[in-house]
Amino acid sequence: MITLAEQIAEAQRELALRRQCSPQGIKRGQLEAGEAYDQLQAMEAIVRTLQRLEVEQRQLSLFAVRT
């Protein structure tokens, strides 16, 4: 199983890679600027969602009933 922390790290890595490579793809004509922008926005949303889930998970674990 891939942990939530590992998923966040991978999504952050992918976002950084896209930020680095997108301008080159646009210059080469392999990617439209609007499409690149939309993809970056989507990846940023994925990272934020995963981070929010991680925070919620930690908060829930504080209130977990131990038996």
C-alpha positions as CSV (number, residue, x, y, z in Angstrom):
1,M,0.0,0.0,0.0
2,I,1.2,3.5,-0.8
3,T,0.9,5.8,2.1
4,L,-0.7,9.2,2.0
5,A,2.6,10.8,2.7
6,E,4.2,9.0,-0.3
7,Q,1.3,10.0,-2.5
8,I,1.8,13.6,-1.5
9,A,5.5,13.4,-2.2
10,E,4.9,11.9,-5.6
11,A,2.3,14.5,-6.5
12,Q,4.6,17.3,-5.4
13,R,7.4,15.8,-7.5
14,E,5.1,15.6,-10.6
15,L,4.0,19.2,-10.1
16,A,7.6,20.4,-9.9
17,L,8.5,18.5,-13.0
18,R,5.5,19.9,-14.9
19,R,6.4,23.4,-13.8
20,Q,9.9,22.8,-15.2
21,C,9.0,21.1,-18.4
22,S,5.8,22.9,-19.5
23,P,7.5,26.0,-20.8
24,Q,9.8,23.9,-23.0
25,G,6.9,21.9,-24.3
26,I,5.0,25.1,-25.2
27,K,8.1,26.6,-27.0
28,R,8.4,23.4,-29.0
29,G,4.7,23.4,-29.9
30,Q,4.1,20.1,-28.2
31,L,1.8,21.7,-25.6
32,E,-0.7,24.6,-25.8
33,A,-0.3,27.3,-23.1
34,G,-3.9,26.9,-22.0
35,E,-3.6,23.2,-21.7
36,A,-0.4,23.5,-19.7
37,Y,-2.0,26.0,-17.4
38,D,-5.1,23.7,-16.8
39,Q,-2.8,20.7,-16.1
40,L,-0.8,22.7,-13.6
41,Q,-4.0,23.9,-11.9
42,A,-5.3,20.3,-11.7
43,M,-2.0,19.0,-10.2
44,E,-1.9,21.8,-7.7
45,A,-5.5,20.9,-6.7
46,I,-4.5,17.3,-6.3
47,V,-1.6,18.2,-4.0
48,R,-3.8,20.5,-1.9
49,T,-6.5,17.8,-1.6
50,L,-4.0,15.2,-0.5
51,Q,-2.4,17.6,2.0
52,R,-5.9,18.4,3.4
53,L,-6.7,14.7,3.7
54,E,-3.4,14.2,5.6
55,V,-4.3,16.9,8.1
56,E,-7.8,15.5,8.6
57,Q,-6.4,12.0,9.1
58,R,-4.0,13.3,11.8
59,Q,-6.8,15.2,13.5
60,L,-9.0,12.1,13.5
61,S,-6.3,10.0,14.9
62,L,-6.1,12.4,17.9
63,F,-9.7,11.5,18.8
64,A,-9.6,7.8,17.9
65,V,-11.1,5.6,20.6
66,R,-8.5,3.2,21.9
67,T,-9.8,-0.1,23.1
